[in-house]
Amino acid sequence: MEFSEVVSARRSVSKYESGLDISDRQLQTLFQQVVLSPSSFNLQHWRFVVIRDPARKAELRKAAFNQEQVEAASAAIVVIGKLNAHEDATRIFDETPKNVQESMIPMIEGSYAGKTAFQRDEAIRSASLAAMTLMLTATDMGFDTGPMIGFDPAAVSRLINLDDNHIPVMMIVIGKRTNEMRPRAFRLPPSDVVRLETLDGARLPQG
């Protein structure tokens, strides 16, 4: 599909065909695109746990307030933010010139070390960017997706063995929808959401 078609086709789906598998090969194709998402300092704060096992999906459904799409979809993907991603800087910049390492690594350490709120904000920002790439790529591959924030973070963290350096940002269910797609819900036009130069500036012209 053309990119504009992918954007137009992507919808948030909650009704899925049960018993439909998504293969390792399909996940590899999906995540090869996802890891190209942008992140601050290229720290790649995102991590993902893909849950396909029926028994584990059933447990995850309980942690998601019994929402059926968690169990019916081919997989539920927990999008995770890594709070201490700045500690990976040495590995990430390992193949860059020495002068780049000497400049960037101390800068990253100074930006993140000891700043817990900033670490959390950055983890959520980067993981969310990757989540959007995931949903658009899945659409291009012929899958449907649905982003979810309706879950108990503590219960999900226990289920997938997250430690204190990782937080669940959202879940994305992926599979094939069972219902006909309804017309897209109302969207505010660009002229309502885009202003020029300042928030009280001129609206973006229509047409």
C-alpha positions in Angstrom: 0.0 0.0 0.0 1.0 3.6 -0.4 1.8 5.3 2.9 -1.3 7.4 2.7 -3.4 4.3 2.2 -1.8 2.7 5.3 -2.6 5.7 7.4 -6.2 5.7 6.2 -6.6 2.0 6.6 -5.3 1.8 10.2 -8.1 1.5 12.7 -8.3 0.5 16.3 -10.0 -2.9 16.3 -11.5 -4.7 19.3 -13.1 -7.8 17.7 -10.7 -10.5 16.4 -10.8 -13.9 14.7 -9.8 -16.3 17.4 -7.4 -19.2 16.6 -5.5 -17.3 14.0 -1.7 -17.6 14.5 0.9 -15.0 13.8 4.3 -16.6 13.0 7.8 -15.9 14.1 8.6 -14.9 10.5 5.7 -12.4 10.5 6.9 -11.0 13.8 10.4 -10.7 12.4 9.1 -8.7 9.4 7.1 -6.5 11.7 9.8 -5.7 14.2 12.5 -5.1 11.6 10.5 -2.0 10.8 9.6 -1.1 14.4 13.2 -0.9 15.5 13.8 1.8 12.9 11.6 4.2 15.0 13.2 7.4 16.3 14.4 7.9 19.8 16.3 10.5 21.8 20.1 10.0 21.4 19.1 6.8 19.5 18.8 5.1 22.9 15.9 2.9 21.7 14.1 2.9 25.0 11.5 0.4 23.8 11.2 -3.3 24.6 8.3 -5.6 23.6 6.8 -8.8 25.0 4.7 -10.8 22.5 2.2 -13.1 24.2 0.7 -15.8 21.9 0.3 -18.8 24.3 -3.5 -19.2 24.9 -3.1 -19.8 28.7 -0.9 -16.7 29.1 -3.3 -14.6 27.0 -6.1 -15.7 29.3 -4.1 -14.5 32.3 -3.3 -11.3 30.5 -7.0 -10.8 29.8 -7.7 -10.9 33.6 -5.1 -8.1 34.1 -6.8 -6.1 31.3 -10.2 -6.0 33.0 -11.5 -9.0 31.1 -11.4 -7.4 27.7 -12.0 -10.2 25.2 -9.7 -8.9 22.5 -6.6 -9.7 24.6 -7.5 -13.4 24.4 -9.1 -13.5 20.9 -6.3 -11.7 19.0 -3.4 -13.6 17.5 -1.1 -11.9 19.9 -1.0 -9.3 22.6 2.1 -7.2 22.5 3.1 -5.3 25.7 5.0 -2.2 24.7 7.6 -1.5 27.4 9.7 1.6 28.2 13.2 1.0 29.6 13.9 3.6 32.2 17.6 3.2 32.3 18.2 3.0 28.6 20.9 5.7 28.9 23.1 3.0 30.4 23.1 1.3 27.0 24.9 4.3 25.4 28.4 2.7 25.4 27.0 -0.3 23.4 24.9 1.8 21.1 27.8 4.2 20.2 30.5 1.4 20.2 31.0 1.5 16.4 31.1 5.3 16.1 34.3 7.3 15.9 36.1 7.8 19.3 35.5 11.6 19.2 31.7 11.0 18.8 31.8 8.6 21.8 33.8 11.1 23.9 31.2 13.7 23.1 27.9 11.8 23.2 28.3 9.4 26.1 29.0 12.0 28.8 26.2 14.2 27.3 23.8 11.3 27.6 24.9 10.5 31.2 24.4 14.1 32.2 21.0 14.3 30.6 19.6 11.2 32.2 21.5 10.1 35.3 19.5 10.6 38.5 16.6 12.3 36.7 13.9 9.7 37.3 11.0 11.8 35.9 12.9 12.6 32.7 13.8 8.9 32.3 10.2 7.9 32.6 9.0 10.6 30.2 11.6 9.6 27.6 10.8 5.9 27.9 7.1 6.6 27.3 7.8 9.0 24.4 10.1 6.6 22.6 8.0 3.5 23.3 5.0 5.3 22.0 6.8 6.3 18.7 7.7 2.7 18.3 4.1 1.6 19.0 2.8 3.8 16.2 5.4 2.3 13.8 4.2 -1.1 14.9 0.5 -0.4 14.2 1.2 1.2 10.8 3.5 -1.7 9.7 1.0 -4.3 10.9 -1.6 -2.5 8.7 0.7 -2.7 5.7 1.1 -6.4 6.4 -2.6 -7.0 6.4 -3.1 -7.2 10.1 -5.4 -5.3 12.4 -4.4 -3.8 15.7 -5.8 -2.1 18.7 -3.8 0.0 21.2 -4.9 -0.5 24.8 -4.3 1.3 28.1 -7.0 -0.5 30.0 -5.0 -2.8 32.2 -3.5 -3.1 35.6 0.2 -2.1 35.2 1.3 -3.9 38.3 -0.5 -7.2 37.3 0.9 -7.0 33.8 4.4 -6.3 35.1 4.2 -9.4 37.3 2.9 -11.6 34.5 5.7 -10.7 32.1 8.4 -10.4 34.8 9.2 -6.7 34.5 11.8 -5.3 36.8 12.0 -1.8 38.3 13.8 -0.5 35.2 10.9 -1.4 32.8 7.4 -0.1 32.7 4.4 -1.2 30.6 3.5 1.7 28.4 0.6 0.2 26.5 -0.6 -3.1 25.0 -1.3 -3.6 21.3 -3.5 -6.5 20.2 -2.8 -7.8 16.7 -4.7 -10.2 14.4 -7.6 -10.2 11.9 -10.8 -8.4 12.7 -14.1 -10.2 12.5 -16.5 -7.3 12.1 -16.9 -4.9 9.1 -15.1 -1.7 9.6 -17.3 1.2 10.5 -16.8 4.6 9.0 -14.0 6.4 10.7 -15.1 8.4 13.8 -15.1 12.2 13.7 -11.7 13.8 13.4 -11.1 17.4 14.1 -9.9 19.1 10.9 -6.3 20.4 10.7 -7.6 23.9 10.9 -8.8 23.2 14.4 -5.7 21.6 15.7 -2.9 23.4 13.9 -2.0 27.0 14.6 0.8 29.0 13.0 3.7 30.4 15.2 1.8 30.5 18.5 -1.1 28.6 20.1 -3.3 31.7 19.6 -1.9 32.3 16.1 -3.6 32.0 12.8 -5.3 28.7 11.9 -3.8 26.5 9.1 -5.7 27.4 6.0 -8.1 24.8 4.7 -8.0 23.4 1.2 
